[in-house]
Amino acid sequence: MIALQRDDPALNDAILRRYPDAAALVGVCDHSTKLGQTLVRDAHADGSLSPDFTADDLFSLLWLAGIASRDPHAPTGWQRVIERALEAGWTPPK
């Protein structure tokens, strides 16, 4: 998702809700939000995601990635930091 945001500015704008009056974009974003919530819930249920990692954490990281990917002055390591934060949420296999 982060790579898609980085490579597709229009998708990034939709995810960041830059056009709140565009009903179709808001609908796509709402649908994506529900998918993200389901992903987190299912990963919690199967034990692959730490209970401490929430859907809000996921959405915050995607938002940060969207902002950083548009900023030419963002630190060069922004993507690595976000990837590490995402990886920290997964529980090790047993």
N, C-alpha and C positions, 0 to 999 in steps of 0.2 A: 504494500500500500504506500509506503514511504517513497519507494522508487517511482510509483505511478504519480504521486503528488509532485515529485521533483521534475519528472519528465513531461507532465501534462498540465500546463498552467491553468487551463479551463477547468479541469477536474479539481485541481487544488483550490481554485476560487469557489467551486461548489461546496467542497468539504469545509472550507473556512467560512461558508455562508456569507460571502462578500456581497451577494445580491439577494437580500432577504425578501424582496418583493417578487422574485422570480419563482412562482409557485412550483414549476416543474423541477427546478434545481433544489428547492427546499424539500420537495417530496423525495427526490433521490437521496438527499442527505439524511432525511428522517429514516428512510429504508436502510441506508448504510449504518446508521446508528443502531437500529434494531438488530442488524446482523452482527455488529460488534458486541452488543450486549449478549446475544445468544452465544457467540464464540466464547466470551469470558465465562458465562454461566456453565456451558458444556465442559470447558476446560477445568473449571472448579469441580464439577461433578465427577469427572474422571480422574481427578487428582493430579493432572499435569500442570496446573497453574496454581501458584501460591495463593492461598485465601486472602493474603494481604494485597494482592494485585487486583485492582478493581476496574470496572468498565471506565470509570472516570480517569484512572491512570492511563488506560489505552487511548482514550480520546484526547487527553492532555498531551501525550507524546505525539499523536498524529497532528494536533494543532501546532505544537512546537516545530515539528518537521515541516509543516506547511509554511509557517512563517519564515523559518530559516532558509528553506529552499528558494524563497523569493527575494531574500536579502543578499545583495552582492557583497556586503560587508560582514556576513555571518562568519564566525570562526570556522576554519577549515575542518575542525574535528567534530562539528555538530552532529553529523550522521553517526559517527562512531559512538558518541555519548548516548544518543537515542537508542541505538542498537544494544548497547550494554544495559540500558535501563529495561528494555524489553526482555532481554535474555535473563535478567535477574528475577523476573517474575515466574519463570518456568521452574518447576520442581525437578530435581534430578530423578531419572528412572530408578526404580527399585529392583 
